[in-house]
Amino acid sequence: MSRMVSVWLPALPIERLKLETNGKPCPVDRPFALVGSEDRGLVLTALNAAAMRAGLIPGMGLADARAICPLLLTTPAEPEKDAACLLALARWSGRYSPSLNVDGDDGLWLDVSGVPHLFGGARALLDDMAKRFAKLGFTARIALAETLGGAHALARYGRVSSLIVPPGQIGEALVSLPVEALRLDNDITRLLKRLGLKRIGQLYDLPRASLERRFHSREAVEAVLHRLDQALGRREEPRSPLLPAPDYAARLPFPEPLITHEGVVAGLDHLAEKLCQALTLARRGARRLQLAIYRADGTSAVIDTGLSAPCREPSHLARLFEDRVCAIDVGFGVDLMVLAALATEPLLPAQTAFAKSDDRGRQEPLIDRLASRLSGAAVRRLFSRESHIPERAQETRSAPAGASPWSEPSSAKPPRPCLLLAEPEPLDVLAEIPEGPPARFTWRRVTRRVVKAEGPERIAPEWWLALVTPSPGKGEGSDGHRPSAGGGPTVSMIGSDPHPGHPPFKGRKRRARTRDYYRIEDEDGRRYWVFRAGLYQESDAKDLPAWYLHGVFG
């Protein structure tokens, strides 16, 4: 059965302003109010206790309020700051439940199902919440019930604060509350009172058909019955948590606040061990982690990190947070830490007995540590691509993103050089074997003699990137294209030309040319990867080199 907690902060705007200004514009002994602008003019939005004793109420016009209380002090309301404060309190309340959110402009709701025993019971849980809110400087009325609507009504209209309704008794607890507690529109509430229905209990045994005849509005009747059923648990009420509750989380409360970073790091090690135990039982590994640190002064710090591969090694997970944990300000001490795995993936068990595994060849731990320190966008690695063109066979992507879900190319290829030049460099071939590799060549002003050669390995252009290039002029066909020497259209390949930036190719389409690669070795034992560029037309030989050096073997 669900257990819901509703927290009402009746003086949130006043108390927020008091904390922000150290109480200077918020006198206690004189009537004080916050003023907001509405369509009908300036109205009171929040009052202190002295203003309420003077007969003022929220929503009253400023002119009427000054007529009743000439000594009234006012200041402009700041609803944006009030909303930000309420959201900060909701995040701070994550120490009690991962499923929570704001409730209107002055309240919170928390789903504490399965949580009270962690605090010593439901009564201890509510007492701890009330104590902490009071320590932060906020007046809080709290109620715990099996439904959100029931807890909301009891927190705002109950006779006492910190009210707990046993399971199955929500109907009895709501009998004496006014109909305003059902979260109905003001027009519907006024109509209910005109009909003599002032208490929620009066709606229990009222025939629903009779209620519809009295209202003369099906929408109003549906609203009343809908809210009533939600409060009594007859109808499920949709809830939208501030953050989705993680499936795997470990929490560590401290009886006394930790004031040193060494203590926080020790607590982090303990949390990582507990979290990895849960992940091991589920056969899953963490991909995204979040560490929430709650300070004794009501503030909190949240640290997020990601992993390049699923992992459940406690030492590695803790190490990702250590540097950033040591950099945070512990303030007046840390009294709660929560480590959650926000994203997980399946991870089968690995053998850890009989022989110690050697992880020196693994890249993932290094990538995770670099990404945690430098940010994931700054760490990149090479991944294979489905391409025969050497300079297009790999691409760089964010390293923490992990490997592609598609399998790596499995086709066996001849050896590739460890150093691939950014652009193939032309060779001055002094002697060559007919239909074979060069016998002597000059590269970077040094002449080398080839003693060994292997090849050729023919690499053709990628036809799926080919473009039909119009070539206007003499010999054009009826479709505006000039036939090539082979009878087909001239083909242009973007990014596949073996000599990018070469002067003859600047300013015009680059033609795709077949390459015949050779692995050669000179008299000094140096090995190179060279290719001969194929020609589409005999005229190409006049302005383009035939041989290029593309890589160097180690």
Secondary structure, 3 states (H helix, E strand, C coil): CCCEEEEECCCHHHHHHHHHHCCCCCCCCCCEEEEEEECCEEEEEEECHHHHHCCCCCCCEHHHHHHHCCCCEEEECCHHHHHHHHHHHHHHHHHCCCCEEECCCCEEEEECCCCHHHHCCHHHHHHHHHHHHHHHCCCCEEEEECCHHHHHHHHHHCCCCCEECCCCCHHHHHCCCEHHHHCCCHHHHHHHHHCCCCEHHHHCCCCHHHHHHHHCCHHHHHHHHHHHHHHHCCCCCCCCCCCCCCCEEEEEEEEEEECCHHHHHHHHHHHHHHHHHHHHHHCEEEEEEEEEEEECCCCEEEEEEEEEEEECCHHHHHHHHHHHHHHCCCCCCEEEEEEEEEEEEECCCCCCCCCCCCCCCCCHHHHHHHHHHHCHHHCEEEEECCCCCHHHCEEEEEHHHCCCCCCCCCCCCCCCCCEEEEEEEECEEEEECCCCCEEEEEECCEEEEEEEEEEEEEECCCHHHEEECCCCCCCCCCCCCCECCCCCECEEECCCCCCCCCHHHCCCCCECCCEEEEEEEECCCCEEEEEEECCCCHHHHHCCCCEEEEEECC
